[in-house]
């Protein structure tokens, strides 16, 4: 895949001067990107450009001094252009097939695109095949994407005449004083800012993946829509590889495995987005929590607990009611005071910090909590453990001085990497997000904090990318995305510097020269939430957890009632060695018991028949079919314990 542009992008003024000197252009004439690349004799592998960091297509007119980086067809940003244009072709194909269908929006997403439609029909797998065939017809015609600028009034009249009520709503909400852009594909067109590829010949390989329900603008009180997901790639080989990954992901879907392995459930009678941890899942969570607490105590965090609700004025002080209220549940009245469930743990940790004056000798103060929070996620975005309304964060907050940030962040990164390695994630991507346009705190504080984040990573030789301007308004941050066995990236770990909340809550500490100074607050999460991390673990391992993490490490199966006494003896011995045992004494056929054990994905299966009972042995096999054979109880203990110790990465 080619990189976007080069280290020395074109500067428009130099280009203009060159051609004015050659007298090949009128110096007053404006050039769009297509004309610029044509003059420079770029070939057809260039399909767009980045102009001062923004993706644009050939219809864009850059200003003088603009920096222009060509976008090549086989770059990631070129692929995003292709996917955006493929979404438009999907919309045309759907309306060509079912003319009464109304179109809404169709953005590019990670690994593909989607388009939302309003229709009385229920789209099926057969419809997807019909749409794909129609799309291929449009692509084969080498349909051009032609941009046209029209006035707001013209746009409203045009889409109003067609009955495209959703487009009318979008136009009415646009803050546009001049023109509005549409993109035409022969006789079909769509409201769109762009950018797009020059024509459909660049779409070499695509696939419609699925249909799902959605709501207009994500609001469950608005119209129900049907969302068609699709993807596009440079070639059939890449598409085929991706589709194999999709199929494997379906097999590993944590919602499917959660039910099959009896790990968790979400019950409509309790409420959407609220998770019930079943004994098997709760066992794993308990293992994770115990490890979490042990490591945090080792690294000088103080474990705390906080309530699930607080008076509304706390959330006013923190700013949540002003900036985050749409994601908070409704207030409740208790003893004439208004309360709300907590969407964050931060204000509680702050109030504990404020419980007594702190000196510079007390810093850093490090609080850690396994704290459950509640957020009003819209029903259309709820997704098993990945997007819930009630979830538990592995939350921690560090209160320190500005010059302590580098050391504290360095320690957080050490702990984070140790945790992730422990759970089988050694491949990750790191991003440092810097100062946005709107921010609190001084420029010097931002520069110092950002440099501290970078140094903490540089000193460990950790590679990272800069997300320029991507920090929150209250401070720079480090994000760490883990890569699972299928190569998918998951946002989990975050280290966020905060200049805002210490100011809102008037936090102080006494410096060495007896001044009252404001500490810096560092928000830090390793898993993000136990629910989401557990979902990632389920899919990463396909439900076949490593021995140390498995709800049961061995299932003991008896052939008949004659082996019950010895089976209980074996189970008691294993349990006394802190091993987790499932004892199956049912009077069922052995084949059925073995099949059920395989389905449960337990690491070891121990079979006890008359021969084993007489010899005081257990016939052992691993999950997946590896036969170990007959071994004594003490050998079995060593086998399982040895298996768990090999999996622990320290």
C-alpha distance (Angstrom), angle and dihedral (degrees) to the residues before:
residue distance angle dihedral
X1 . . .
X2 3.80 . .
X3 3.76 121.0 .
X4 3.80 119.0 -117.0
X5 3.79 109.5 -94.7
X6 3.75 117.9 -47.1
X7 3.78 140.5 -84.6
X8 3.82 90.7 -82.6
X9 3.81 109.1 50.4
X10 3.80 122.2 -163.0
X11 3.79 115.4 -90.9
X12 3.79 111.0 -145.7
X13 3.83 96.5 -141.5
X14 3.82 92.3 58.4
X15 3.79 90.3 50.8
X16 3.80 92.8 50.3
X17 3.79 92.6 48.1
X18 3.79 90.9 51.6
X19 3.80 93.0 54.9
X20 3.79 95.4 39.5
X21 3.82 87.4 54.5
X22 3.83 89.4 51.6
X23 3.81 88.2 47.0
X24 3.78 90.3 -131.6
X25 3.80 94.3 125.8
X26 3.76 139.2 39.8
X27 3.81 103.0 -110.5
X28 3.82 89.8 -136.8
X29 3.80 94.3 55.6
X30 3.78 117.5 108.1
X31 3.79 116.4 -137.5
X32 3.77 127.0 -152.6
X33 3.80 121.6 -146.1
X34 3.78 93.3 -97.7
X35 3.80 91.0 56.5
X36 3.80 92.3 44.9
X37 3.79 93.3 52.8
X38 3.79 90.8 44.4
X39 3.83 90.7 54.3
X40 3.79 90.0 47.9
X41 3.83 89.1 50.4
X42 3.79 95.1 -125.0
X43 3.80 111.7 170.4
X44 3.81 127.8 -123.6
X45 3.81 93.3 -84.8
X46 3.83 87.2 82.5
X47 3.82 109.4 81.2
X48 3.80 103.5 163.0
X49 3.78 143.7 -20.9
X50 3.76 146.7 -123.0
X51 3.80 109.2 -117.0
X52 3.80 111.3 -162.8
X53 3.81 87.6 -26.6
X54 3.84 98.0 -45.6
X55 3.80 123.7 111.3
X56 3.84 112.3 -118.9
X57 3.80 137.7 169.4
X58 3.82 132.2 -135.1
X59 3.82 93.4 -80.1
X60 3.80 93.8 64.6
X61 3.83 119.0 108.0
X62 3.82 109.2 -146.5
X63 3.79 120.2 -151.1
X64 3.79 126.2 -124.3
X65 3.80 112.7 -75.0
X66 3.82 90.9 23.2
X67 3.79 114.7 148.3
X68 3.79 110.6 -130.8
X69 3.81 123.9 -160.1
X70 3.82 115.6 -177.5
X71 3.82 117.3 -126.8
X72 3.79 112.4 -140.3
X73 3.78 122.2 -147.2
X74 3.82 93.3 -119.1
X75 3.83 96.4 48.7
X76 3.79 123.5 101.4
X77 3.80 91.0 -110.8
X78 3.78 89.4 48.1
X79 3.79 87.7 54.0
X80 3.80 89.9 52.8
X81 3.81 89.1 54.9
X82 3.80 89.8 50.3
X83 3.81 92.0 49.5
X84 3.80 93.0 49.1
X85 3.80 90.7 52.3
X86 3.81 91.2 46.0
X87 3.82 88.7 55.9
X88 3.82 88.8 56.4
X89 3.80 90.9 49.9
X90 3.81 88.6 51.4
X91 3.81 89.9 53.6
X92 3.80 91.0 50.1
X93 3.81 91.1 48.3
X94 3.83 92.7 50.2
X95 3.80 93.1 49.8
X96 3.81 91.2 44.8
X97 3.82 88.5 54.5
X98 3.81 97.8 39.6
X99 3.84 108.3 20.2
X100 3.83 94.7 -172.8
X101 3.81 90.9 64.2
X102 3.82 116.2 111.5
X103 3.79 120.7 -143.9
X104 3.81 125.3 -138.7
X105 3.82 120.9 168.0
X106 3.80 135.5 -25.7
X107 3.81 115.7 -171.5
X108 3.79 132.8 174.8
X109 3.80 113.2 -106.3
X110 3.77 133.4 -179.4
X111 3.83 108.6 -58.7
X112 3.80 94.7 1.1
X113 3.79 144.9 -19.3
X114 3.77 143.1 -86.6
X115 3.79 137.4 -151.0
X116 3.81 126.2 -155.5
X117 3.82 120.1 -142.5
X118 3.79 134.9 -171.5
X119 3.80 112.8 -143.0
X120 3.78 142.1 134.2
X121 3.79 89.2 -127.1
X122 3.78 124.3 91.4
X123 3.78 107.3 -132.7
X124 3.80 114.7 -133.1
X125 3.80 137.2 -169.7
X126 3.81 87.3 -94.9
X127 3.80 89.3 56.6
X128 3.79 90.4 53.0
X129 3.79 89.6 55.9
X130 3.83 90.9 49.3
X131 3.82 90.8 49.0
X132 3.81 91.5 49.0
X133 3.80 91.6 53.3
X134 3.80 91.5 49.5
X135 3.80 91.0 47.4
X136 3.79 90.3 53.4
X137 3.81 89.9 53.4
X138 3.81 90.2 53.5
X139 3.82 91.7 46.6
X140 3.81 92.7 48.1
X141 3.81 89.0 55.9
X142 3.83 87.7 62.6
X143 3.76 89.8 -125.8
X144 3.81 114.1 -158.1
X145 3.81 123.1 -135.2
X146 3.80 104.5 -134.4
X147 3.79 121.0 -171.4
X148 3.81 119.3 -144.1
X149 3.80 128.0 -177.7
X150 3.82 117.8 -143.2
X151 3.80 134.5 167.6
X152 3.80 123.2 -96.8
X153 3.82 90.4 -110.6
X154 3.80 91.4 50.6
X155 3.79 90.8 48.7
X156 3.81 92.8 49.9
X157 3.78 91.2 48.2
X158 3.80 92.6 46.5
X159 3.81 97.2 49.4
X160 3.81 93.0 35.7
X161 3.79 90.3 57.6
X162 3.82 88.8 52.9
X163 3.82 92.4 49.4
X164 3.81 91.5 -118.8
X165 3.80 94.2 151.9
X166 3.79 94.4 169.2
X167 3.78 92.0 55.5
X168 3.81 89.2 49.1
X169 3.79 89.9 54.2
X170 3.81 91.2 49.9
X171 3.81 91.4 49.7
X172 3.80 92.4 49.0
X173 3.80 89.8 52.1
X174 3.81 94.5 49.1
X175 3.78 116.4 107.2
X176 3.80 93.5 -141.0
X177 3.80 124.3 143.4
X178 3.78 97.9 176.7
X179 3.81 129.2 27.5
X180 3.79 135.3 -17.7
X181 3.78 121.9 -140.9
X182 3.77 128.5 -130.9
X183 3.80 127.8 -179.0
X184 3.78 119.6 -139.0
X185 3.80 126.8 -151.4
X186 3.80 101.7 -170.8
X187 3.84 102.8 -69.4
X188 3.81 96.5 -8.8
X189 3.81 124.5 76.7
X190 3.78 141.5 175.2
X191 3.78 137.4 -158.8
X192 3.81 104.9 -106.7
X193 3.79 143.0 145.6
X194 3.81 90.3 -148.2
X195 2.92 149.3 177.3
X196 3.81 107.0 -162.2
X197 3.78 140.5 166.9
X198 3.84 116.5 -96.9
X199 3.82 93.5 -108.6
X200 3.78 143.6 -18.2
X201 3.81 96.5 -93.2
X202 3.81 87.6 88.5
X203 3.82 90.9 64.4
X204 3.80 100.9 91.5
X205 3.78 103.7 158.7
X206 3.81 131.9 15.2
X207 3.78 141.0 155.4
X208 3.81 136.6 -167.7
X209 3.78 107.1 -133.5
X210 3.79 112.4 -175.1
X211 3.79 149.8 -28.1
X212 3.81 123.5 -118.3
X213 3.77 137.8 169.8
X214 3.80 122.9 -105.6
X215 3.79 141.0 162.2
X216 3.77 129.6 -117.8
X217 3.79 106.2 -92.4
X218 3.81 90.1 -6.2
X219 3.80 91.5 -75.2
X220 3.81 113.6 133.3
X221 3.81 90.0 -155.1
X222 3.81 90.0 62.3
X223 3.81 132.3 73.2
X224 3.81 119.7 -48.9
X225 3.79 112.3 -119.1
X226 3.77 137.0 -171.6
X227 3.77 116.7 -125.4
X228 3.78 121.0 -154.6
X229 3.79 115.1 -160.4
X230 3.77 121.1 -155.3
X231 3.77 143.0 158.3
X232 3.78 140.4 -152.6
X233 3.79 133.1 -159.4
X234 3.78 139.5 -174.6
X235 3.81 92.8 -103.8
X236 3.80 144.0 -1.4
X237 3.80 92.8 -98.3
X238 3.81 92.6 59.8
X239 3.80 90.9 44.3
X240 3.80 92.1 49.8
X241 3.80 91.1 50.0
X242 3.79 90.8 49.8
X243 3.82 93.4 48.2
X244 3.81 89.9 52.8
X245 3.80 88.3 53.6
X246 3.81 90.0 49.5
X247 3.81 91.1 52.6
X248 3.78 91.3 48.5
X249 3.80 89.7 48.3
X250 3.83 89.6 54.3
X251 3.81 89.7 55.4
X252 3.80 89.5 49.6
X253 3.82 96.2 44.1
X254 3.81 104.9 141.8
X255 3.81 91.8 -141.3
X256 3.81 91.0 56.8
X257 3.82 94.9 43.1
X258 3.79 91.5 41.2
X259 3.79 88.6 63.2
X260 3.81 96.3 39.9
X261 3.81 93.5 49.1
X262 3.82 93.9 38.8
X263 3.83 92.4 -122.3
X264 3.81 104.1 136.9
X265 3.78 144.3 -23.8
X266 3.79 140.2 -157.7
X267 3.80 111.8 -142.9
X268 3.81 122.8 -158.9
X269 3.81 89.8 -148.8
X270 3.81 88.0 62.6
X271 3.78 96.3 37.4
X272 3.82 140.6 -86.7
X273 3.77 115.5 -79.7
X274 3.82 93.8 22.0
X275 3.80 112.9 116.9
X276 3.81 128.2 -143.0
X277 3.82 110.9 -157.5
X278 3.81 108.6 -147.9
X279 3.84 119.7 -150.3
X280 3.83 93.4 -92.6
X281 3.80 93.2 49.8
X282 3.80 92.3 39.8
X283 3.81 89.7 54.3
X284 3.80 90.3 56.5
X285 3.79 91.4 45.2
X286 3.80 90.1 50.8
X287 3.82 90.3 52.6
X288 3.80 90.5 50.3
X289 3.81 93.3 46.0
X290 3.81 93.2 49.2
X291 3.80 91.1 50.2
X292 3.83 89.9 46.2
X293 3.80 93.4 52.4
X294 3.79 93.3 44.7
X295 3.81 93.0 52.6
X296 3.80 94.1 44.5
X297 3.78 93.1 51.2
X298 3.83 88.7 48.5
X299 3.81 90.1 54.3
X300 3.83 95.3 49.4
X301 3.80 100.8 -101.2
X302 3.79 117.0 145.9
X303 3.80 112.3 -131.8
X304 3.81 113.8 -133.7
X305 3.81 138.8 175.0
X306 3.81 126.9 -146.6
X307 3.84 136.7 -173.4
X308 3.80 125.4 -92.8
X309 3.82 94.2 -128.1
X310 3.79 137.2 36.7
X311 3.78 139.4 -179.5
X312 3.78 113.6 -77.1
X313 3.80 92.8 -118.9
X314 3.82 89.5 67.6
X315 3.80 88.6 61.3
X316 3.80 89.3 46.5
X317 3.80 90.7 56.2
X318 3.82 92.3 46.1
X319 3.81 91.3 49.1
X320 3.79 94.6 -121.9
X321 3.80 93.3 120.2
X322 3.80 89.9 52.1
X323 3.80 99.5 43.4
X324 3.82 106.2 18.4
X325 3.80 107.3 30.3
X326 3.82 95.1 116.1
X327 3.81 88.2 63.8
X328 3.81 94.2 48.6
X329 3.79 126.8 87.9
X330 3.79 120.3 -113.5
X331 3.76 120.5 -79.4
X332 3.78 123.0 -100.8
X333 3.79 127.1 -153.0
X334 3.80 120.3 -127.5
X335 3.83 120.7 173.0
X336 3.83 90.2 -16.2
X337 3.83 90.8 -55.2
X338 3.80 123.7 111.3
X339 3.79 117.5 -125.6
X340 3.79 134.5 -177.1
X341 3.78 134.8 -165.0
X342 3.77 111.3 -107.6
X343 3.82 120.7 -100.6
X344 3.82 90.4 -176.2
X345 3.79 137.5 24.5
X346 3.83 95.9 -143.8
X347 3.85 100.5 94.8
X348 3.82 91.2 51.7
X349 3.80 91.8 52.9
X350 3.81 89.1 48.2
X351 3.80 91.6 53.4
X352 3.81 90.1 52.3
X353 3.83 89.2 50.7
X354 3.82 89.4 51.4
X355 3.80 91.6 53.7
X356 3.79 93.7 101.1
X357 3.80 134.3 -1.1
X358 3.81 115.0 -78.5
X359 3.79 128.2 -144.0
X360 3.80 128.1 -152.5
X361 3.82 84.6 -107.3
X362 3.84 89.1 63.7
X363 3.82 93.4 55.6
X364 2.90 131.7 137.6
X365 3.81 96.9 46.3
X366 3.81 108.9 -171.6
X367 3.81 120.3 -167.3
X368 3.82 122.1 -178.0
X369 3.79 128.6 -173.6
X370 3.75 139.3 174.2
X371 3.78 89.8 -141.1
X372 3.79 129.2 176.4
X373 3.82 116.5 -140.4
X374 3.81 133.9 -176.1
X375 3.78 126.6 -140.2
X376 3.77 129.7 176.5
X377 3.78 100.8 -122.6
X378 3.81 113.2 179.7
X379 3.79 113.1 -106.9
X380 3.80 91.5 -119.9
X381 3.81 92.6 64.0
X382 3.82 99.2 42.7
X383 3.80 109.6 119.0
X384 3.79 117.8 176.4
X385 3.80 111.9 -90.7
X386 3.80 92.3 -18.1
X387 3.81 96.1 69.5
X388 3.81 115.9 20.9
X389 3.79 137.6 153.8
X390 3.78 95.7 -132.5
X391 3.79 118.8 38.5
X392 3.78 140.5 148.9
X393 3.78 121.1 -118.8
X394 3.78 125.5 -153.4
X395 3.75 86.8 -135.1
X396 3.78 129.8 -179.3
X397 3.78 134.8 167.7
X398 3.77 126.9 -162.6
X399 3.80 120.4 -159.6
X400 3.78 110.6 -160.5
X401 3.79 145.4 140.2
X402 3.80 121.9 -88.0
X403 3.80 92.6 -104.4
X404 3.82 91.5 52.2
X405 3.82 94.6 59.8
X406 3.81 96.1 90.0
X407 3.81 94.0 52.0
X408 3.79 93.9 44.1
X409 3.80 94.0 47.4
X410 3.80 89.7 47.4
X411 3.81 89.9 54.2
X412 3.82 90.7 47.2
X413 3.81 90.5 52.9
X414 3.82 90.8 50.4
X415 3.79 91.0 51.3
X416 3.81 92.8 44.0
X417 3.81 93.9 51.7
X418 3.80 91.0 46.3
X419 3.81 90.2 52.6
X420 3.79 94.7 46.9
X421 3.81 93.1 47.4
X422 3.79 89.0 50.0
X423 3.80 90.7 57.7
X424 3.79 95.0 44.9
X425 3.82 103.0 -94.4
X426 3.80 113.6 124.5
X427 3.80 98.1 145.8
X428 3.80 117.9 75.1
X429 3.78 144.9 141.0
X430 3.81 123.3 -128.4
X431 3.81 127.1 -152.5
X432 3.79 130.5 -171.7
X433 3.81 112.1 -154.1
X434 3.81 115.1 -154.3
X435 3.81 137.8 -159.7
X436 3.84 115.8 -47.2
X437 3.81 125.2 -148.5
X438 3.81 92.3 -95.1
X439 3.78 116.4 46.0
X440 3.79 145.8 144.0
X441 3.80 124.6 -128.0
X442 3.78 129.1 46.6
X443 3.81 125.7 -62.5
X444 3.80 89.1 -116.5
X445 3.80 91.6 54.4
X446 3.80 91.3 49.3
X447 3.79 92.8 48.0
X448 3.80 92.4 47.7
X449 3.81 93.7 46.5
X450 3.82 93.8 45.3
X451 3.80 91.7 48.8
X452 3.80 89.4 49.6
X453 3.80 91.0 54.4
X454 3.80 91.3 49.3
X455 3.81 93.9 46.1
X456 3.79 92.0 50.1
X457 3.82 88.0 57.7
X458 3.82 96.4 38.8
X459 3.80 91.6 52.9
X460 3.80 89.0 57.2
X461 3.82 92.8 44.4
X462 3.79 88.9 -120.5
X463 3.80 113.0 159.8
X464 3.78 116.1 -131.6
X465 3.79 142.3 168.5
X466 3.79 126.6 -131.3
X467 3.79 117.7 -121.2
X468 3.80 94.8 -159.3
X469 3.80 110.7 -144.6
X470 3.82 91.4 -3.2
X471 3.80 97.3 118.5
X472 3.79 121.8 111.0
X473 3.80 115.7 -100.8
X474 3.80 89.3 -104.2
X475 3.82 100.7 54.0
X476 3.84 150.2 -32.5
X477 3.79 120.4 -79.0
X478 3.80 147.6 -167.5
X479 3.80 118.7 -131.3
X480 3.78 121.9 -167.3
X481 3.81 120.1 -161.0
X482 3.79 117.2 -164.1
X483 3.79 122.8 -147.4
X484 3.80 117.7 -137.0
X485 3.79 129.9 -150.6
X486 3.83 90.3 -84.3
X487 3.80 92.0 52.5
X488 3.81 94.0 -107.8
X489 3.79 118.3 145.0
X490 3.80 120.2 -130.7
X491 3.79 125.3 -169.0
X492 3.80 107.0 -133.1
X493 3.79 119.0 133.0
X494 3.80 122.4 58.6
X495 3.79 133.7 176.3
X496 3.82 110.3 -170.1
X497 3.81 127.1 -177.3
X498 3.83 112.6 -146.9
X499 3.82 126.3 -161.5
X500 3.81 92.9 163.6
X501 3.81 109.0 65.2
X502 3.82 95.1 46.2
X503 3.80 87.0 56.1
X504 3.84 94.8 44.9
X505 3.81 91.3 51.3
X506 3.83 95.8 38.8
X507 3.81 93.6 -122.1
X508 3.78 116.0 -173.8
X509 3.77 145.1 174.5
X510 3.79 130.5 -171.3
X511 3.81 112.3 -111.7
X512 3.82 126.7 -143.1
X513 3.80 90.1 -95.2
X514 3.82 91.6 49.8
X515 3.82 97.2 -102.3
X516 3.79 123.3 141.5
X517 3.80 106.1 -121.1
X518 3.80 133.5 177.3
X519 3.81 115.1 -114.9
X520 3.78 123.8 -137.9
X521 3.80 116.6 -116.5
X522 3.81 120.7 -143.1
X523 3.81 117.6 -161.2
X524 3.78 111.8 -154.7
X525 3.80 135.9 -179.2
X526 3.80 127.2 167.8
X527 3.80 102.4 -174.3
X528 3.79 96.5 22.8
X529 3.79 90.1 -141.0
X530 3.78 132.5 -3.8
X531 3.80 91.1 -126.4
X532 3.78 96.1 52.9
X533 3.80 93.9 41.2
X534 3.80 90.0 49.8
X535 3.81 89.3 52.1
X536 3.81 89.6 51.7
X537 3.81 90.6 48.7
X538 3.82 91.6 50.9
X539 3.81 91.7 52.6
X540 3.82 94.9 39.8
X541 3.81 92.0 55.0
X542 3.80 95.7 30.6
X543 3.81 87.0 -126.1
X544 3.84 91.8 -59.9
X545 3.79 95.4 113.9
X546 3.81 121.0 -166.9
X547 3.79 113.5 -94.9
X548 3.81 96.0 -102.7
X549 3.83 91.0 53.7
X550 3.80 101.3 37.2
X551 3.84 116.2 113.1
X552 3.81 88.3 -129.4
X553 3.78 120.2 21.2
X554 3.78 95.2 -164.1
X555 3.80 138.3 14.2
X556 3.79 115.1 -149.7
X557 3.82 113.6 -152.1
X558 3.78 125.2 -166.4
X559 3.79 121.6 -151.8
X560 3.81 93.3 -149.9
X561 3.80 142.1 -11.4
X562 3.83 90.1 -86.5
X563 3.84 90.9 77.0
X564 3.81 97.5 50.6
X565 3.83 96.4 101.3
X566 3.81 94.3 49.5
X567 3.81 91.5 43.3
X568 3.82 89.7 54.8
X569 3.80 89.6 48.8
X570 3.82 90.7 52.8
X571 3.80 92.4 46.1
X572 3.83 92.7 49.8
X573 3.81 90.8 50.1
X574 3.80 92.7 50.2
X575 3.81 92.4 46.4
X576 3.81 90.5 50.7
X577 3.81 85.6 59.4
X578 3.83 89.9 54.3
X579 3.80 93.5 -106.0
X580 3.79 121.3 143.8
X581 3.80 112.5 -121.5
X582 3.81 133.0 -174.0
X583 3.79 109.5 -159.6
X584 3.81 114.8 -157.0
X585 3.82 108.1 -167.7
X586 3.80 96.1 157.5
X587 3.76 118.7 136.9
X588 3.81 92.0 -119.9
X589 3.78 133.2 124.5
X590 3.80 112.9 -77.6
X591 3.81 91.6 -128.4
X592 3.81 90.8 59.7
X593 3.82 91.5 48.6
X594 3.81 91.6 50.3
X595 3.82 92.4 48.6
X596 3.79 91.1 50.4
X597 3.80 89.9 48.4
X598 3.80 90.9 52.3
X599 3.81 90.5 49.2
X600 3.82 89.5 51.6
X601 3.85 88.1 55.5
X602 3.81 91.0 -138.8
X603 3.85 109.6 172.6
X604 3.83 96.1 -126.6
X605 3.79 134.0 27.9
X606 3.80 118.5 -161.9
X607 3.81 118.8 -163.6
X608 3.79 120.6 -161.5
X609 3.81 119.9 -168.0
X610 3.79 132.6 156.6
X611 3.81 92.5 -77.0
X612 3.82 92.7 51.2
X613 3.80 91.5 44.2
X614 3.83 91.4 53.3
X615 3.84 94.1 44.6
X616 3.82 93.8 41.8
X617 3.80 90.4 -123.4
X618 3.80 137.8 124.0
X619 3.81 124.5 -137.8
X620 3.80 104.5 -132.0
X621 3.77 133.0 -161.5
X622 3.80 129.7 170.7
X623 3.78 125.8 -127.6
X624 3.77 106.5 -85.1
X625 3.81 95.5 40.5
X626 3.84 106.4 -77.5
X627 3.81 107.4 150.9
X628 3.81 115.0 -141.2
X629 3.80 97.3 170.8
X630 3.80 133.8 -150.2
X631 3.80 117.0 -14.6
X632 3.81 136.9 164.1
X633 3.81 122.8 -103.5
X634 3.82 94.4 -105.2
X635 3.82 90.0 50.0
X636 3.80 89.7 51.0
X637 3.81 90.9 52.1
X638 3.81 90.3 51.0
X639 3.82 90.8 46.5
X640 3.80 94.8 53.5
X641 3.81 94.7 39.4
X642 3.79 90.0 47.6
X643 3.77 89.9 50.2
X644 3.79 91.8 53.4
X645 3.81 94.1 46.4
X646 3.82 91.8 52.3
X647 3.80 89.5 55.0
X648 3.80 95.1 51.9
X649 3.78 109.8 95.6
X650 3.78 112.8 -163.1
